[in-house]
Amino acid sequence: MTTQPSLARQPSTLTEAALDGSKPRDYLFLAILSCFCPLWPINIVALAFSVMSRNSLQQGNVDGARRLGRNAMILSIVSILGGIAAIAATIALNWGREHWTHHRRWTVRLFYRP
């Protein structure tokens, strides 16, 4: 009977986090905060990565928790910045449309008097 090597990632027993006593962050608060932004597919994935990071840390997989936490942080930041950009673009486009409509009304009144 031959044994085959496993392709699954094994939890690391000696990492930088274990040496200095700190645990990797899961950025759950940031992921929940990003759920209030209008980029809903990205922030849901960030929340899933954050929860998976927390579960990996509880199972002892520090490397996996660090990797998933970093992905959660990046996706949360992208979601927050993208949401701010989408809100700003919506406000700018609506303000521009209202400004143009108001300006056109006055132009029509000035030049086309019955």
Backbone atoms as SQL, in Angstrom:
CREATE TABLE atoms (id INTEGER PRIMARY KEY, chain TEXT, resi INTEGER, resn TEXT, atom TEXT, x REAL, y REAL, z REAL);
INSERT INTO atoms VALUES
  (1, 'A', 1, 'MET', 'N', 0.841, -1.168, 0.000),
  (2, 'A', 1, 'MET', 'CA', 0.000, 0.000, 0.000),
  (3, 'A', 1, 'MET', 'C', 0.893, 1.239, 0.000),
  (4, 'A', 2, 'THR', 'N', 0.677, 2.095, -0.964),
  (5, 'A', 2, 'THR', 'CA', 1.488, 3.303, -1.063),
  (6, 'A', 2, 'THR', 'C', 0.684, 4.500, -0.569),
  (7, 'A', 3, 'THR', 'N', 1.374, 5.406, 0.022),
  (8, 'A', 3, 'THR', 'CA', 0.712, 6.625, 0.486),
  (9, 'A', 3, 'THR', 'C', 0.988, 7.733, -0.512),
  (10, 'A', 4, 'GLN', 'N', -0.029, 8.487, -0.818),
  (11, 'A', 4, 'GLN', 'CA', 0.118, 9.600, -1.738),
  (12, 'A', 4, 'GLN', 'C', 0.121, 10.898, -0.939),
  (13, 'A', 5, 'PRO', 'N', 0.919, 11.849, -1.381),
  (14, 'A', 5, 'PRO', 'CA', 0.931, 13.126, -0.661),
  (15, 'A', 5, 'PRO', 'C', -0.401, 13.851, -0.846),
  (16, 'A', 6, 'SER', 'N', -0.812, 14.524, 0.166),
  (17, 'A', 6, 'SER', 'CA', -2.069, 15.274, 0.126),
  (18, 'A', 6, 'SER', 'C', -1.856, 16.622, -0.552),
  (19, 'A', 7, 'LEU', 'N', -2.824, 17.034, -1.302),
  (20, 'A', 7, 'LEU', 'CA', -2.755, 18.334, -1.962),
  (21, 'A', 7, 'LEU', 'C', -3.344, 19.443, -1.098),
  (22, 'A', 8, 'ALA', 'N', -3.964, 19.076, 0.009),
  (23, 'A', 8, 'ALA', 'CA', -4.581, 20.068, 0.883),
  (24, 'A', 8, 'ALA', 'C', -3.499, 20.828, 1.641),
  (25, 'A', 9, 'ARG', 'N', -3.793, 22.089, 1.927),
  (26, 'A', 9, 'ARG', 'CA', -2.855, 22.906, 2.694),
  (27, 'A', 9, 'ARG', 'C', -2.929, 22.516, 4.164),
  (28, 'A', 10, 'GLN', 'N', -1.817, 22.261, 4.751),
  (29, 'A', 10, 'GLN', 'CA', -1.756, 21.910, 6.154),
  (30, 'A', 10, 'GLN', 'C', -1.555, 23.174, 6.980),
  (31, 'A', 11, 'PRO', 'N', -2.162, 23.258, 8.147),
  (32, 'A', 11, 'PRO', 'CA', -1.945, 24.427, 8.983),
  (33, 'A', 11, 'PRO', 'C', -0.487, 24.522, 9.411),
  (34, 'A', 12, 'SER', 'N', 0.008, 25.712, 9.387),
  (35, 'A', 12, 'SER', 'CA', 1.400, 25.951, 9.751),
  (36, 'A', 12, 'SER', 'C', 1.527, 26.022, 11.268),
  (37, 'A', 13, 'THR', 'N', 2.578, 25.429, 11.778),
  (38, 'A', 13, 'THR', 'CA', 2.785, 25.474, 13.224),
  (39, 'A', 13, 'THR', 'C', 3.769, 26.563, 13.619),
  (40, 'A', 14, 'LEU', 'N', 4.565, 27.047, 12.679),
  (41, 'A', 14, 'LEU', 'CA', 5.563, 28.053, 12.997),
  (42, 'A', 14, 'LEU', 'C', 5.466, 29.178, 11.979),
  (43, 'A', 15, 'THR', 'N', 4.814, 30.243, 12.358),
  (44, 'A', 15, 'THR', 'CA', 4.669, 31.409, 11.483),
  (45, 'A', 15, 'THR', 'C', 5.081, 32.652, 12.246),
  (46, 'A', 16, 'GLU', 'N', 5.062, 33.770, 11.535),
  (47, 'A', 16, 'GLU', 'CA', 5.423, 35.024, 12.209),
  (48, 'A', 16, 'GLU', 'C', 4.417, 35.364, 13.292),
  (49, 'A', 17, 'ALA', 'N', 3.139, 35.068, 13.031),
  (50, 'A', 17, 'ALA', 'CA', 2.112, 35.380, 14.022),
  (51, 'A', 17, 'ALA', 'C', 2.299, 34.553, 15.282),
  (52, 'A', 18, 'ALA', 'N', 2.701, 33.331, 15.112),
  (53, 'A', 18, 'ALA', 'CA', 2.915, 32.479, 16.286),
  (54, 'A', 18, 'ALA', 'C', 4.144, 32.932, 17.059),
  (55, 'A', 19, 'LEU', 'N', 5.133, 33.477, 16.373),
  (56, 'A', 19, 'LEU', 'CA', 6.345, 33.909, 17.049),
  (57, 'A', 19, 'LEU', 'C', 6.120, 35.166, 17.872),
  (58, 'A', 20, 'ASP', 'N', 5.373, 36.127, 17.335),
  (59, 'A', 20, 'ASP', 'CA', 5.198, 37.356, 18.098),
  (60, 'A', 20, 'ASP', 'C', 3.913, 37.356, 18.927),
  (61, 'A', 21, 'GLY', 'N', 3.138, 36.296, 18.889),
  (62, 'A', 21, 'GLY', 'CA', 1.978, 36.154, 19.751),
  (63, 'A', 21, 'GLY', 'C', 0.712, 36.820, 19.244),
  (64, 'A', 22, 'SER', 'N', 0.738, 37.454, 18.088),
  (65, 'A', 22, 'SER', 'CA', -0.471, 38.095, 17.578),
  (66, 'A', 22, 'SER', 'C', -1.187, 37.164, 16.606),
  (67, 'A', 23, 'LYS', 'N', -2.474, 37.331, 16.536),
  (68, 'A', 23, 'LYS', 'CA', -3.239, 36.510, 15.608),
  (69, 'A', 23, 'LYS', 'C', -3.588, 37.362, 14.384),
  (70, 'A', 24, 'PRO', 'N', -3.781, 36.724, 13.240),
  (71, 'A', 24, 'PRO', 'CA', -4.135, 37.500, 12.042),
  (72, 'A', 24, 'PRO', 'C', -5.539, 38.081, 12.170),
  (73, 'A', 25, 'ARG', 'N', -5.740, 39.238, 11.578),
  (74, 'A', 25, 'ARG', 'CA', -7.038, 39.907, 11.657),
  (75, 'A', 25, 'ARG', 'C', -7.973, 39.366, 10.586),
  (76, 'A', 26, 'ASP', 'N', -9.258, 39.319, 10.924),
  (77, 'A', 26, 'ASP', 'CA', -10.235, 38.847, 9.949),
  (78, 'A', 26, 'ASP', 'C', -11.009, 39.994, 9.293),
  (79, 'A', 27, 'TYR', 'N', -10.875, 41.225, 9.790),
  (80, 'A', 27, 'TYR', 'CA', -11.502, 42.430, 9.220),
  (81, 'A', 27, 'TYR', 'C', -13.018, 42.281, 9.096),
  (82, 'A', 28, 'LEU', 'N', -13.635, 41.652, 10.084),
  (83, 'A', 28, 'LEU', 'CA', -15.080, 41.447, 10.051),
  (84, 'A', 28, 'LEU', 'C', -15.830, 42.768, 10.136),
  (85, 'A', 29, 'PHE', 'N', -15.377, 43.683, 10.987),
  (86, 'A', 29, 'PHE', 'CA', -16.047, 44.974, 11.118),
  (87, 'A', 29, 'PHE', 'C', -15.986, 45.749, 9.805),
  (88, 'A', 30, 'LEU', 'N', -14.835, 45.745, 9.157),
  (89, 'A', 30, 'LEU', 'CA', -14.687, 46.439, 7.875),
  (90, 'A', 30, 'LEU', 'C', -15.576, 45.798, 6.804),
  (91, 'A', 31, 'ALA', 'N', -15.673, 44.485, 6.809),
  (92, 'A', 31, 'ALA', 'CA', -16.526, 43.784, 5.838),
  (93, 'A', 31, 'ALA', 'C', -18.002, 44.094, 6.078),
  (94, 'A', 32, 'ILE', 'N', -18.413, 44.165, 7.331),
  (95, 'A', 32, 'ILE', 'CA', -19.803, 44.519, 7.636),
  (96, 'A', 32, 'ILE', 'C', -20.070, 45.968, 7.245),
  (97, 'A', 33, 'LEU', 'N', -19.124, 46.846, 7.506),
  (98, 'A', 33, 'LEU', 'CA', -19.260, 48.245, 7.115),
  (99, 'A', 33, 'LEU', 'C', -19.379, 48.387, 5.600),
  (100, 'A', 34, 'SER', 'N', -18.643, 47.581, 4.865),
  (101, 'A', 34, 'SER', 'CA', -18.697, 47.669, 3.399),
  (102, 'A', 34, 'SER', 'C', -20.035, 47.177, 2.849),
  (103, 'A', 35, 'CYS', 'N', -20.791, 46.420, 3.641),
  (104, 'A', 35, 'CYS', 'CA', -22.098, 45.950, 3.178),
  (105, 'A', 35, 'CYS', 'C', -23.108, 47.082, 3.049),
  (106, 'A', 36, 'PHE', 'N', -22.820, 48.247, 3.597),
  (107, 'A', 36, 'PHE', 'CA', -23.704, 49.399, 3.450),
  (108, 'A', 36, 'PHE', 'C', -23.411, 50.191, 2.181),
  (109, 'A', 37, 'CYS', 'N', -22.429, 49.787, 1.411),
  (110, 'A', 37, 'CYS', 'CA', -22.093, 50.447, 0.157),
  (111, 'A', 37, 'CYS', 'C', -22.826, 49.768, -0.996),
  (112, 'A', 38, 'PRO', 'N', -23.063, 50.496, -2.082),
  (113, 'A', 38, 'PRO', 'CA', -23.890, 49.940, -3.164),
  (114, 'A', 38, 'PRO', 'C', -23.206, 48.927, -4.076),
  (115, 'A', 39, 'LEU', 'N', -21.997, 48.519, -3.814),
  (116, 'A', 39, 'LEU', 'CA', -21.344, 47.498, -4.633),
  (117, 'A', 39, 'LEU', 'C', -21.582, 46.128, -3.998),
  (118, 'A', 40, 'TRP', 'N', -22.805, 45.650, -4.084),
  (119, 'A', 40, 'TRP', 'CA', -23.215, 44.481, -3.318),
  (120, 'A', 40, 'TRP', 'C', -22.521, 43.188, -3.691),
  (121, 'A', 41, 'PRO', 'N', -22.131, 42.875, -4.900),
  (122, 'A', 41, 'PRO', 'CA', -21.478, 41.570, -5.082),
  (123, 'A', 41, 'PRO', 'C', -20.106, 41.520, -4.417),
  (124, 'A', 42, 'ILE', 'N', -19.392, 42.623, -4.453),
  (125, 'A', 42, 'ILE', 'CA', -18.035, 42.643, -3.903),
  (126, 'A', 42, 'ILE', 'C', -18.071, 42.583, -2.384),
  (127, 'A', 43, 'ASN', 'N', -18.977, 43.332, -1.762),
  (128, 'A', 43, 'ASN', 'CA', -18.970, 43.354, -0.297),
  (129, 'A', 43, 'ASN', 'C', -19.506, 42.060, 0.310),
  (130, 'A', 44, 'ILE', 'N', -20.358, 41.344, -0.397),
  (131, 'A', 44, 'ILE', 'CA', -20.817, 40.042, 0.101),
  (132, 'A', 44, 'ILE', 'C', -19.658, 39.041, 0.076),
  (133, 'A', 45, 'VAL', 'N', -18.851, 39.092, -0.966),
  (134, 'A', 45, 'VAL', 'CA', -17.684, 38.206, -1.044),
  (135, 'A', 45, 'VAL', 'C', -16.675, 38.569, 0.047),
  (136, 'A', 46, 'ALA', 'N', -16.499, 39.864, 0.313),
  (137, 'A', 46, 'ALA', 'CA', -15.598, 40.287, 1.390),
  (138, 'A', 46, 'ALA', 'C', -16.079, 39.760, 2.739),
  (139, 'A', 47, 'LEU', 'N', -17.381, 39.803, 2.960),
  (140, 'A', 47, 'LEU', 'CA', -17.929, 39.279, 4.214),
  (141, 'A', 47, 'LEU', 'C', -17.703, 37.772, 4.316),
  (142, 'A', 48, 'ALA', 'N', -17.871, 37.071, 3.204),
  (143, 'A', 48, 'ALA', 'CA', -17.636, 35.615, 3.210),
  (144, 'A', 48, 'ALA', 'C', -16.173, 35.304, 3.501),
  (145, 'A', 49, 'PHE', 'N', -15.248, 36.046, 2.889),
  (146, 'A', 49, 'PHE', 'CA', -13.822, 35.832, 3.160),
  (147, 'A', 49, 'PHE', 'C', -13.491, 36.114, 4.621),
  (148, 'A', 50, 'SER', 'N', -14.106, 37.126, 5.198),
  (149, 'A', 50, 'SER', 'CA', -13.853, 37.460, 6.591),
  (150, 'A', 50, 'SER', 'C', -14.312, 36.342, 7.523),
  (151, 'A', 51, 'VAL', 'N', -15.495, 35.808, 7.260),
  (152, 'A', 51, 'VAL', 'CA', -16.005, 34.704, 8.089),
  (153, 'A', 51, 'VAL', 'C', -15.141, 33.454, 7.901),
  (154, 'A', 52, 'MET', 'N', -14.720, 33.190, 6.663),
  (155, 'A', 52, 'MET', 'CA', -13.847, 32.034, 6.421),
  (156, 'A', 52, 'MET', 'C', -12.495, 32.217, 7.108),
  (157, 'A', 53, 'SER', 'N', -11.997, 33.463, 7.177),
  (158, 'A', 53, 'SER', 'CA', -10.748, 33.727, 7.880),
  (159, 'A', 53, 'SER', 'C', -10.890, 33.429, 9.366),
  (160, 'A', 54, 'ARG', 'N', -12.007, 33.849, 9.942),
  (161, 'A', 54, 'ARG', 'CA', -12.242, 33.582, 11.366),
  (162, 'A', 54, 'ARG', 'C', -12.337, 32.078, 11.629),
  (163, 'A', 55, 'ASN', 'N', -13.028, 31.342, 10.731),
  (164, 'A', 55, 'ASN', 'CA', -13.150, 29.895, 10.899),
  (165, 'A', 55, 'ASN', 'C', -11.796, 29.200, 10.741),
  (166, 'A', 56, 'SER', 'N', -10.974, 29.663, 9.802),
  (167, 'A', 56, 'SER', 'CA', -9.651, 29.061, 9.611),
  (168, 'A', 56, 'SER', 'C', -8.783, 29.259, 10.841),
  (169, 'A', 57, 'LEU', 'N', -8.866, 30.438, 11.446),
  (170, 'A', 57, 'LEU', 'CA', -8.076, 30.689, 12.648),
  (171, 'A', 57, 'LEU', 'C', -8.534, 29.799, 13.801),
  (172, 'A', 58, 'GLN', 'N', -9.843, 29.591, 13.920),
  (173, 'A', 58, 'GLN', 'CA', -10.352, 28.721, 14.982),
  (174, 'A', 58, 'GLN', 'C', -9.939, 27.273, 14.780),
  (175, 'A', 59, 'GLN', 'N', -9.717, 26.875, 13.517),
  (176, 'A', 59, 'GLN', 'CA', -9.267, 25.515, 13.234),
  (177, 'A', 59, 'GLN', 'C', -7.752, 25.376, 13.324),
  (178, 'A', 60, 'GLY', 'N', -7.049, 26.476, 13.549),
  (179, 'A', 60, 'GLY', 'CA', -5.604, 26.428, 13.707),
  (180, 'A', 60, 'GLY', 'C', -4.816, 26.705, 12.440),
  (181, 'A', 61, 'ASN', 'N', -5.466, 27.042, 11.357),
  (182, 'A', 61, 'ASN', 'CA', -4.789, 27.330, 10.093),
  (183, 'A', 61, 'ASN', 'C', -4.478, 28.822, 10.047),
  (184, 'A', 62, 'VAL', 'N', -3.332, 29.195, 10.584),
  (185, 'A', 62, 'VAL', 'CA', -2.958, 30.600, 10.699),
  (186, 'A', 62, 'VAL', 'C', -2.646, 31.188, 9.328),
  (187, 'A', 63, 'ASP', 'N', -1.952, 30.446, 8.473),
  (188, 'A', 63, 'ASP', 'CA', -1.624, 30.954, 7.135),
  (189, 'A', 63, 'ASP', 'C', -2.890, 31.194, 6.317),
  (190, 'A', 64, 'GLY', 'N', -3.816, 30.261, 6.363),
  (191, 'A', 64, 'GLY', 'CA', -5.071, 30.420, 5.639),
  (192, 'A', 64, 'GLY', 'C', -5.882, 31.587, 6.177),
  (193, 'A', 65, 'ALA', 'N', -5.885, 31.759, 7.497),
  (194, 'A', 65, 'ALA', 'CA', -6.613, 32.870, 8.108),
  (195, 'A', 65, 'ALA', 'C', -6.005, 34.200, 7.688),
  (196, 'A', 66, 'ARG', 'N', -4.687, 34.260, 7.622),
  (197, 'A', 66, 'ARG', 'CA', -4.014, 35.492, 7.202),
  (198, 'A', 66, 'ARG', 'C', -4.346, 35.804, 5.734),
  (199, 'A', 67, 'ARG', 'N', -4.287, 34.802, 4.879),
  (200, 'A', 67, 'ARG', 'CA', -4.563, 34.995, 3.449),
  (201, 'A', 67, 'ARG', 'C', -6.010, 35.426, 3.227),
  (202, 'A', 68, 'LEU', 'N', -6.953, 34.748, 3.872),
  (203, 'A', 68, 'LEU', 'CA', -8.361, 35.089, 3.716),
  (204, 'A', 68, 'LEU', 'C', -8.677, 36.456, 4.326),
  (205, 'A', 69, 'GLY', 'N', -8.035, 36.781, 5.429),
  (206, 'A', 69, 'GLY', 'CA', -8.228, 38.098, 6.038),
  (207, 'A', 69, 'GLY', 'C', -7.732, 39.219, 5.143),
  (208, 'A', 70, 'ARG', 'N', -6.591, 38.991, 4.495),
  (209, 'A', 70, 'ARG', 'CA', -6.054, 39.999, 3.577),
  (210, 'A', 70, 'ARG', 'C', -6.996, 40.181, 2.383),
  (211, 'A', 71, 'ASN', 'N', -7.544, 39.084, 1.862),
  (212, 'A', 71, 'ASN', 'CA', -8.506, 39.183, 0.761),
  (213, 'A', 71, 'ASN', 'C', -9.766, 39.933, 1.207),
  (214, 'A', 72, 'ALA', 'N', -10.229, 39.664, 2.415),
  (215, 'A', 72, 'ALA', 'CA', -11.406, 40.361, 2.941),
  (216, 'A', 72, 'ALA', 'C', -11.141, 41.852, 3.063),
  (217, 'A', 73, 'MET', 'N', -9.949, 42.215, 3.529),
  (218, 'A', 73, 'MET', 'CA', -9.611, 43.627, 3.677),
  (219, 'A', 73, 'MET', 'C', -9.573, 44.325, 2.317),
  (220, 'A', 74, 'ILE', 'N', -8.922, 43.704, 1.341),
  (221, 'A', 74, 'ILE', 'CA', -8.811, 44.315, 0.013),
  (222, 'A', 74, 'ILE', 'C', -10.190, 44.484, -0.620),
  (223, 'A', 75, 'LEU', 'N', -11.013, 43.452, -0.572),
  (224, 'A', 75, 'LEU', 'CA', -12.345, 43.541, -1.165),
  (225, 'A', 75, 'LEU', 'C', -13.225, 44.551, -0.428),
  (226, 'A', 76, 'SER', 'N', -13.078, 44.654, 0.877),
  (227, 'A', 76, 'SER', 'CA', -13.857, 45.634, 1.640),
  (228, 'A', 76, 'SER', 'C', -13.464, 47.053, 1.256),
  (229, 'A', 77, 'ILE', 'N', -12.169, 47.293, 1.122),
  (230, 'A', 77, 'ILE', 'CA', -11.701, 48.630, 0.738),
  (231, 'A', 77, 'ILE', 'C', -12.162, 48.965, -0.678),
  (232, 'A', 78, 'VAL', 'N', -12.055, 48.006, -1.596),
  (233, 'A', 78, 'VAL', 'CA', -12.535, 48.232, -2.962),
  (234, 'A', 78, 'VAL', 'C', -14.030, 48.533, -2.958),
  (235, 'A', 79, 'SER', 'N', -14.781, 47.813, -2.154),
  (236, 'A', 79, 'SER', 'CA', -16.222, 48.025, -2.083),
  (237, 'A', 79, 'SER', 'C', -16.566, 49.399, -1.517),
  (238, 'A', 80, 'ILE', 'N', -15.868, 49.805, -0.470),
  (239, 'A', 80, 'ILE', 'CA', -16.134, 51.110, 0.138),
  (240, 'A', 80, 'ILE', 'C', -15.757, 52.237, -0.820),
  (241, 'A', 81, 'LEU', 'N', -14.580, 52.176, -1.419),
  (242, 'A', 81, 'LEU', 'CA', -14.151, 53.225, -2.352),
  (243, 'A', 81, 'LEU', 'C', -15.033, 53.239, -3.600),
  (244, 'A', 82, 'GLY', 'N', -15.370, 52.070, -4.111),
  (245, 'A', 82, 'GLY', 'CA', -16.266, 52.002, -5.266),
  (246, 'A', 82, 'GLY', 'C', -17.653, 52.524, -4.946),
  (247, 'A', 83, 'GLY', 'N', -18.133, 52.238, -3.747),
  (248, 'A', 83, 'GLY', 'CA', -19.441, 52.748, -3.328),
  (249, 'A', 83, 'GLY', 'C', -19.448, 54.255, -3.208),
  (250, 'A', 84, 'ILE', 'N', -18.377, 54.807, -2.641),
  (251, 'A', 84, 'ILE', 'CA', -18.267, 56.268, -2.544),
  (252, 'A', 84, 'ILE', 'C', -18.218, 56.891, -3.934),
  (253, 'A', 85, 'ALA', 'N', -17.470, 56.277, -4.851),
  (254, 'A', 85, 'ALA', 'CA', -17.391, 56.783, -6.222),
  (255, 'A', 85, 'ALA', 'C', -18.750, 56.693, -6.921),
  (256, 'A', 86, 'ALA', 'N', -19.482, 55.609, -6.709),
  (257, 'A', 86, 'ALA', 'CA', -20.811, 55.458, -7.331),
  (258, 'A', 86, 'ALA', 'C', -21.790, 56.486, -6.782),
  (259, 'A', 87, 'ILE', 'N', -21.754, 56.715, -5.484),
  (260, 'A', 87, 'ILE', 'CA', -22.638, 57.716, -4.881),
  (261, 'A', 87, 'ILE', 'C', -22.283, 59.106, -5.392),
  (262, 'A', 88, 'ALA', 'N', -20.988, 59.423, -5.454),
  (263, 'A', 88, 'ALA', 'CA', -20.560, 60.738, -5.951),
  (264, 'A', 88, 'ALA', 'C', -20.950, 60.931, -7.414),
  (265, 'A', 89, 'ALA', 'N', -20.802, 59.901, -8.232),
  (266, 'A', 89, 'ALA', 'CA', -21.185, 60.001, -9.644),
  (267, 'A', 89, 'ALA', 'C', -22.690, 60.197, -9.785),
  (268, 'A', 90, 'THR', 'N', -23.465, 59.501, -8.979),
  (269, 'A', 90, 'THR', 'CA', -24.920, 59.656, -9.029),
  (270, 'A', 90, 'THR', 'C', -25.335, 61.066, -8.642),
  (271, 'A', 91, 'ILE', 'N', -24.725, 61.588, -7.595),
  (272, 'A', 91, 'ILE', 'CA', -25.043, 62.952, -7.166),
  (273, 'A', 91, 'ILE', 'C', -24.635, 63.948, -8.251),
  (274, 'A', 92, 'ALA', 'N', -23.453, 63.783, -8.817),
  (275, 'A', 92, 'ALA', 'CA', -22.984, 64.709, -9.847),
  (276, 'A', 92, 'ALA', 'C', -23.864, 64.655, -11.090),
  (277, 'A', 93, 'LEU', 'N', -24.253, 63.466, -11.511),
  (278, 'A', 93, 'LEU', 'CA', -25.101, 63.359, -12.699),
  (279, 'A', 93, 'LEU', 'C', -26.494, 63.932, -12.453),
  (280, 'A', 94, 'ASN', 'N', -27.055, 63.678, -11.286),
  (281, 'A', 94, 'ASN', 'CA', -28.379, 64.234, -10.980),
  (282, 'A', 94, 'ASN', 'C', -28.326, 65.745, -10.841),
  (283, 'A', 95, 'TRP', 'N', -27.288, 66.263, -10.207),
  (284, 'A', 95, 'TRP', 'CA', -27.149, 67.708, -10.080),
  (285, 'A', 95, 'TRP', 'C', -26.961, 68.341, -11.453),
  (286, 'A', 96, 'GLY', 'N', -26.161, 67.719, -12.298),
  (287, 'A', 96, 'GLY', 'CA', -25.949, 68.243, -13.644),
  (288, 'A', 96, 'GLY', 'C', -27.220, 68.234, -14.466),
  (289, 'A', 97, 'ARG', 'N', -28.014, 67.199, -14.340),
  (290, 'A', 97, 'ARG', 'CA', -29.269, 67.120, -15.089),
  (291, 'A', 97, 'ARG', 'C', -30.247, 68.176, -14.609),
  (292, 'A', 98, 'GLU', 'N', -30.355, 68.365, -13.294),
  (293, 'A', 98, 'GLU', 'CA', -31.248, 69.388, -12.761),
  (294, 'A', 98, 'GLU', 'C', -30.778, 70.776, -13.151),
  (295, 'A', 99, 'HIS', 'N', -29.480, 70.992, -13.117),
  (296, 'A', 99, 'HIS', 'CA', -28.922, 72.289, -13.496),
  (297, 'A', 99, 'HIS', 'C', -29.197, 72.563, -14.969),
  (298, 'A', 100, 'TRP', 'N', -29.006, 71.581, -15.825),
  (299, 'A', 100, 'TRP', 'CA', -29.240, 71.763, -17.252),
  (300, 'A', 100, 'TRP', 'C', -30.723, 71.989, -17.536),
  (301, 'A', 101, 'THR', 'N', -31.599, 71.255, -16.860),
  (302, 'A', 101, 'THR', 'CA', -33.036, 71.422, -17.064),
  (303, 'A', 101, 'THR', 'C', -33.472, 72.812, -16.628),
  (304, 'A', 102, 'HIS', 'N', -32.971, 73.287, -15.493),
  (305, 'A', 102, 'HIS', 'CA', -33.302, 74.620, -14.998),
  (306, 'A', 102, 'HIS', 'C', -32.781, 75.678, -15.969),
  (307, 'A', 103, 'HIS', 'N', -31.590, 75.533, -16.466),
  (308, 'A', 103, 'HIS', 'CA', -30.997, 76.484, -17.402),
  (309, 'A', 103, 'HIS', 'C', -31.781, 76.505, -18.718),
  (310, 'A', 104, 'ARG', 'N', -32.218, 75.367, -19.188),
  (311, 'A', 104, 'ARG', 'CA', -32.951, 75.283, -20.450),
  (312, 'A', 104, 'ARG', 'C', -34.320, 75.959, -20.308),
  (313, 'A', 105, 'ARG', 'N', -34.966, 75.843, -19.165),
  (314, 'A', 105, 'ARG', 'CA', -36.255, 76.513, -18.965),
  (315, 'A', 105, 'ARG', 'C', -36.115, 78.023, -19.101),
  (316, 'A', 106, 'TRP', 'N', -35.067, 78.577, -18.481),
  (317, 'A', 106, 'TRP', 'CA', -34.852, 80.016, -18.564),
  (318, 'A', 106, 'TRP', 'C', -34.494, 80.439, -19.976),
  (319, 'A', 107, 'THR', 'N', -33.752, 79.623, -20.691),
  (320, 'A', 107, 'THR', 'CA', -33.403, 79.945, -22.063),
  (321, 'A', 107, 'THR', 'C', -34.648, 79.968, -22.932),
  (322, 'A', 108, 'VAL', 'N', -35.523, 79.017, -22.745),
  (323, 'A', 108, 'VAL', 'CA', -36.766, 78.967, -23.504),
  (324, 'A', 108, 'VAL', 'C', -37.622, 80.185, -23.185),
  (325, 'A', 109, 'ARG', 'N', -37.710, 80.599, -21.941),
  (326, 'A', 109, 'ARG', 'CA', -38.513, 81.750, -21.557),
  (327, 'A', 109, 'ARG', 'C', -37.934, 83.048, -22.132),
  (328, 'A', 110, 'LEU', 'N', -36.625, 83.168, -22.189),
  (329, 'A', 110, 'LEU', 'CA', -36.009, 84.395, -22.680),
  (330, 'A', 110, 'LEU', 'C', -36.134, 84.563, -24.177),
  (331, 'A', 111, 'PHE', 'N', -35.980, 83.519, -24.925),
  (332, 'A', 111, 'PHE', 'CA', -35.910, 83.626, -26.389),
  (333, 'A', 111, 'PHE', 'C', -37.208, 83.297, -27.095),
  (334, 'A', 112, 'TYR', 'N', -38.109, 82.621, -26.474),
  (335, 'A', 112, 'TYR', 'CA', -39.335, 82.193, -27.157),
  (336, 'A', 112, 'TYR', 'C', -40.559, 82.732, -26.420),
  (337, 'A', 113, 'ARG', 'N', -40.704, 84.017, -26.366),
  (338, 'A', 113, 'ARG', 'CA', -41.880, 84.596, -25.720),
  (339, 'A', 113, 'ARG', 'C', -43.031, 84.642, -26.702),
  (340, 'A', 114, 'PRO', 'N', -44.177, 84.221, -26.250),
  (341, 'A', 114, 'PRO', 'CA', -45.330, 84.276, -27.163),
  (342, 'A', 114, 'PRO', 'C', -45.908, 85.672, -27.283);
